[in-house]
Every structure is written in structure tokens, then in C-alpha cells.
Amino acid sequence: ALRNNNPFVFINHFDNARFSLLRTRKWITSAAAIGAVSDRGVPEDLRDRCVNLSDAIDTDFFTPEKARLVEPPGRPVILLPARIEVGKGHHDLMEAARILIARDVDVDLCFPGAVDSESLHQTLASSAAVKGLGDRIFFLGHCTPEVIRDWYTRSSIVVLPSHSEGLGRVLLEAQAMKTPVVAYDCGGMREAILPNETGFLVKRGDVEELADKISYLLANESERLRIGERGREFVSRQFSVSALIHRHETFYLRALSALS
């Protein structure tokens, strides 16, 4: 692109800490524009150039009315929809589940997501057996959007204890499906939910607090339903597809006009 004088933009879909990587710095100096999915953690010297493009989901697709009945495992379901890879927090949720079971709080964990790390997959399965969770954890593998939508409805809570995220798109999908969410407070998670209104944020790595929030939601059905309704309203208002299209059109037109 540089050799042919073609303008290019740099868009980061991950945690904004990645803007500080040397390989990133090499290219953003030549970019016509810089975009990210949240405002959180953008380096000070890039704040004037970086545009928050956020994200969006199809709320006509992710709506409870279109979900199909999923045969339940038997106990309240805690869903962690993420690829099986390091950093997504599967170990953290398993430890929180161990704490909950010790408190006599019954839960099943469901992990829909492709296996990107087979070694981690095997480690998680072994750890589940050691922690006494062997019959409570279900690896669902890669799921179509329709199947994920069904599981959002079947689940009591969606948990995303990632140690690094740009925005956490599955949080938007879950809220659109009126399912409360609990996530670690990292990256752009704080922009993806309304803390204490559509879900809860927990300090990264605090599995005890993670267990506390899950337990609270399971024990308070009326509050869980209220939070779910509020989540649907929030996502429909802030993360519509039309708003995303408008943000991107404006972003690219400004990038082109700056070079003309």
C-alpha cells in the first residue's frame, strides 16, 4: 500500500494495550486513520487520532423470540461462549464453580467455542476431574449463531472472565437475549455493559468475587429478569447495525478526505 501510495487505515479489534506493541507502532504512523472498538486504554499520543468505532449486533437475530428450546443439562447453566484458547478465562470460571459447589450452589458450565488450543482443552478436562467438576462441564465445540442464540436463552448467566478483550461482543449478544452478564473489568468491557444495571464487572482474576456475583444472580430471579430486560434495552439503543454502518462510513470518508 505504501509503495503504491494507497491510503490504509489501522483498526484494532482487541484490547487497546496492543497499540503499544512495536509492530503496531511501526504501521500506525503511516495510517490515514486509526480506529478501535472502545476508548479504554488508548495511548495518550494516539487519542486525537483514534476513533471509537465500537461494535454492533443484529438485534433482530439475537432476540429471545427466535430461540429454540435446548435440552438442559439439569442444573442452572453458566455459559462462557469463547474459543478454547489461553486468556479467555475458562480456568477462572471453573475455579468459581468449585467455590459455588462448596457453598451448595448447583451449576453446570457450558463452553461453546472452537478449540484453538488442544493442549488447553486437555488441561481443562483434566482440571475439571481434579476439581470434581467432571460431570458439570460441557464442551460444546464450534456452534452456529443459531445454536449460540438458543444457549443464551437456556443459560441463567453468561460469564466472560477474559483477561484481555477489545469489547466483548458475546456480552452484547447475551444482553440482547435478555441474559445477565458477568465479566472481568478489562479492555473495553466497561463500554459493553452498564455495570450493576445489565450485569456485573469484577476485578480481573478475582474468582471469589466472580463466584459471589454468579451466586447473587442465581439466588435472585426477579433481579435476574430485571437485569435481562435492561440489557436488551441497552444493546438495542447503543449497538444497532445502522449506527455501526454510519460510524464506519464517516470514518472512511474522513480518512480519504484527509489525503485529498
C-alpha positions as CSV (number, residue, x, y, z in Angstrom):
1,A,0.0,0.0,0.0
2,L,2.8,2.4,0.9
3,R,4.7,1.6,-2.3
4,N,1.6,2.3,-4.4
5,N,0.5,5.4,-2.4
6,N,-2.7,3.6,-1.4
7,P,-4.1,5.0,1.8
8,F,-4.8,2.5,4.5
9,V,-6.4,2.6,7.9
10,F,-5.4,0.7,11.1
11,I,-8.3,-0.8,13.1
12,N,-7.8,-2.6,16.4
13,H,-10.5,-5.1,17.4
14,F,-8.7,-6.2,20.6
15,D,-7.6,-4.7,23.9
16,N,-6.1,-1.2,23.2
17,A,-2.9,-2.2,25.0
18,R,-2.0,-3.7,21.6
19,F,-1.5,-0.2,20.3
20,S,1.8,-0.1,22.3
21,L,3.3,-3.2,20.5
22,L,6.3,-2.4,18.4
23,R,4.9,-4.0,15.3
24,T,1.8,-1.9,15.7
25,R,3.7,1.3,16.2
26,K,5.6,0.6,13.0
27,W,2.5,0.9,10.9
28,I,0.1,3.3,12.6
29,T,2.4,6.3,11.9
30,S,1.7,5.8,8.2
31,A,-2.1,5.1,8.6
32,A,-4.6,7.5,7.2
33,A,-6.8,6.9,10.2
34,I,-6.9,4.8,13.3
35,G,-9.9,3.0,14.7
36,A,-10.7,0.9,17.8
37,V,-13.7,-0.8,19.3
38,S,-13.5,1.1,22.6
39,D,-12.0,4.2,24.1
40,R,-10.4,2.3,27.0
41,G,-6.6,2.3,27.3
42,V,-5.8,4.2,24.1
43,P,-2.3,5.5,24.5
44,E,-2.2,9.3,25.2
45,D,-0.3,10.2,22.0
46,L,-3.0,8.4,19.8
47,R,-6.1,9.9,21.5
48,D,-6.5,12.7,19.0
49,R,-6.3,10.3,16.0
50,C,-8.1,7.2,17.3
51,V,-11.8,6.9,16.5
52,N,-14.1,4.7,18.6
53,L,-15.9,2.5,16.0
54,S,-17.5,0.4,18.7
55,D,-19.4,-2.7,17.5
56,A,-22.9,-3.8,16.7
57,I,-25.1,-6.9,16.6
58,D,-28.2,-7.8,14.7
59,T,-30.9,-7.4,17.4
60,D,-33.5,-8.8,15.0
61,F,-31.5,-12.0,15.0
62,F,-30.5,-12.0,18.7
63,T,-33.9,-11.9,20.2
64,P,-35.4,-14.3,22.7
65,E,-38.5,-14.9,20.5
66,K,-36.4,-16.7,17.8
67,A,-34.6,-19.0,20.2
68,R,-35.4,-22.8,20.1
69,L,-35.7,-25.0,23.2
70,V,-32.4,-26.5,24.2
71,E,-32.4,-29.7,26.3
72,P,-31.0,-28.5,29.6
73,P,-28.1,-30.4,31.3
74,G,-30.2,-30.4,34.5
75,R,-28.8,-27.6,36.7
76,P,-28.6,-23.8,36.2
77,V,-26.4,-23.2,33.2
78,I,-23.5,-20.7,33.3
79,L,-22.3,-20.1,29.7
80,L,-18.9,-19.0,28.6
81,P,-19.1,-18.5,24.8
82,A,-15.5,-18.2,23.7
83,R,-12.8,-20.1,21.7
84,I,-10.8,-22.6,23.8
85,E,-7.6,-20.6,24.0
86,V,-5.4,-19.1,26.7
87,G,-6.7,-15.9,28.2
88,K,-10.4,-16.4,27.8
89,G,-10.8,-17.3,31.5
90,H,-12.1,-20.9,31.4
91,H,-9.8,-21.8,34.3
92,D,-11.2,-18.9,36.3
93,L,-14.8,-19.8,35.8
94,M,-14.0,-23.4,36.7
95,E,-12.5,-22.3,40.0
96,A,-15.5,-20.0,40.6
97,A,-17.7,-23.1,40.0
98,R,-15.7,-25.1,42.6
99,I,-16.3,-22.3,45.1
100,L,-20.1,-22.3,44.3
101,I,-20.4,-26.0,44.7
102,A,-18.7,-25.9,48.0
103,R,-21.4,-23.4,49.1
104,D,-24.1,-25.8,47.9
105,V,-24.9,-23.8,44.8
106,D,-25.6,-26.2,41.9
107,V,-24.4,-25.1,38.5
108,D,-23.3,-26.6,35.1
109,L,-20.8,-24.9,32.9
110,C,-21.2,-24.9,29.1
111,F,-18.3,-23.9,26.9
112,P,-19.4,-23.3,23.3
113,G,-16.4,-22.4,21.1
114,A,-13.9,-23.9,18.7
115,V,-10.8,-25.5,20.2
116,D,-7.9,-23.3,19.2
117,S,-5.6,-24.9,21.7
118,E,-5.9,-28.7,22.1
119,S,-3.4,-28.7,24.9
120,L,-5.6,-26.2,26.9
121,H,-8.7,-28.3,26.1
122,Q,-7.0,-31.4,27.6
123,T,-5.8,-29.4,30.6
124,L,-9.2,-28.0,31.3
125,A,-10.7,-31.5,31.1
126,S,-8.1,-32.9,33.5
127,S,-8.6,-30.0,35.8
128,A,-12.3,-30.5,35.8
129,A,-11.9,-34.0,37.0
130,V,-9.5,-33.0,39.8
131,K,-11.9,-30.2,41.0
132,G,-14.8,-32.7,41.0
133,L,-16.5,-30.9,38.0
134,G,-16.2,-33.7,35.5
135,D,-20.0,-34.2,35.2
136,R,-20.7,-30.4,35.3
137,I,-18.7,-29.1,32.4
138,F,-19.9,-29.5,28.8
139,F,-17.6,-28.6,25.8
140,L,-20.0,-27.8,23.0
141,G,-17.4,-27.2,20.3
142,H,-18.0,-24.8,17.4
143,C,-21.6,-23.7,17.3
144,T,-23.5,-21.8,14.6
145,P,-25.0,-18.4,15.5
146,E,-28.4,-20.1,15.7
147,V,-27.2,-22.6,18.3
148,I,-25.4,-20.0,20.3
149,R,-28.6,-18.0,20.3
150,D,-30.5,-21.0,21.8
151,W,-27.9,-21.4,24.5
152,Y,-28.1,-17.7,25.5
153,T,-31.8,-18.3,26.3
154,R,-31.2,-21.6,28.1
155,S,-28.5,-20.1,30.3
156,S,-29.1,-18.3,33.6
157,I,-26.0,-16.2,33.2
158,V,-23.3,-15.5,30.6
159,V,-19.8,-15.1,32.1
160,L,-16.8,-13.7,30.2
161,P,-13.7,-13.8,32.5
162,S,-11.3,-12.9,29.7
163,H,-8.0,-11.4,30.8
164,S,-7.9,-9.2,27.7
165,E,-10.7,-8.1,25.4
166,G,-11.5,-5.3,23.0
167,L,-15.2,-5.0,23.7
168,G,-16.6,-8.5,24.3
169,R,-19.1,-9.0,21.5
170,V,-20.7,-12.0,23.2
171,L,-21.7,-9.7,26.1
172,L,-23.7,-7.7,23.6
173,E,-25.4,-10.8,22.2
174,A,-26.2,-12.2,25.6
175,Q,-27.8,-8.9,26.7
176,A,-29.8,-8.7,23.5
177,M,-31.1,-12.2,24.5
178,K,-32.1,-10.8,28.0
179,T,-29.4,-12.8,29.7
180,P,-27.5,-11.1,32.6
181,V,-23.7,-11.0,32.2
182,V,-20.7,-11.0,34.5
183,A,-17.2,-10.1,33.2
184,Y,-13.8,-9.1,34.2
185,D,-13.2,-5.4,34.2
186,C,-10.6,-5.2,31.4
187,G,-10.2,-3.7,28.0
188,G,-13.5,-2.3,26.7
189,M,-15.8,-4.4,28.9
190,R,-17.0,-1.4,30.8
191,E,-18.4,0.0,27.5
192,A,-20.1,-3.3,26.6
193,I,-22.4,-3.4,29.7
194,L,-24.0,-1.0,32.2
195,P,-22.2,-2.0,35.4
196,N,-24.7,-3.1,38.1
197,E,-27.6,-2.5,35.7
198,T,-27.2,-5.0,32.9
199,G,-24.6,-7.1,34.6
200,F,-21.6,-7.0,36.8
201,L,-17.9,-6.2,36.4
202,V,-15.3,-8.0,38.6
203,K,-11.7,-7.2,39.1
204,R,-9.6,-9.3,36.8
205,G,-8.5,-12.6,38.4
206,D,-10.9,-12.3,41.5
207,V,-12.6,-15.6,41.2
208,E,-14.1,-15.3,44.7
209,E,-16.0,-12.1,43.6
210,L,-16.8,-13.8,40.4
211,A,-18.5,-16.6,42.4
212,D,-20.3,-14.1,44.6
213,K,-21.9,-12.3,41.6
214,I,-23.0,-15.5,40.0
215,S,-24.4,-16.7,43.3
216,Y,-26.3,-13.4,43.7
217,L,-27.9,-13.6,40.3
218,L,-28.9,-17.3,40.7
219,A,-30.5,-16.6,44.1
220,N,-32.5,-13.5,42.9
221,E,-34.7,-14.5,40.0
222,S,-36.7,-11.2,39.9
223,E,-33.4,-9.2,39.8
224,R,-32.0,-11.5,37.1
225,L,-35.1,-10.9,34.9
226,R,-35.0,-7.2,35.5
227,I,-31.3,-7.0,34.6
228,G,-32.1,-9.1,31.5
229,E,-34.8,-6.6,30.3
230,R,-32.5,-3.7,30.9
231,G,-29.7,-5.4,28.9
232,R,-32.0,-5.8,25.9
233,E,-32.9,-2.1,26.0
234,F,-29.3,-1.0,26.4
235,V,-27.9,-3.0,23.4
236,S,-30.8,-2.1,21.2
237,R,-30.1,1.6,21.8
238,Q,-26.3,1.7,21.8
239,F,-25.2,-1.1,19.4
240,S,-27.6,-1.1,16.4
241,V,-26.3,-2.2,13.0
242,S,-27.4,1.1,11.4
243,A,-25.3,3.1,13.9
244,L,-22.3,0.9,13.2
245,I,-22.7,1.5,9.4
246,H,-22.9,5.2,9.9
247,R,-19.7,5.2,12.1
248,H,-17.7,3.3,9.6
249,E,-18.9,5.4,6.6
250,T,-17.9,8.6,8.4
251,F,-14.5,7.0,9.4
252,Y,-13.5,6.0,5.9
253,L,-14.8,9.2,4.3
254,R,-12.8,11.3,6.7
255,A,-9.7,9.2,6.1
256,L,-10.0,9.7,2.4
257,S,-10.7,13.4,2.6
258,A,-7.6,14.0,4.7
259,L,-5.5,12.8,1.9
260,S,-7.1,14.7,-0.9
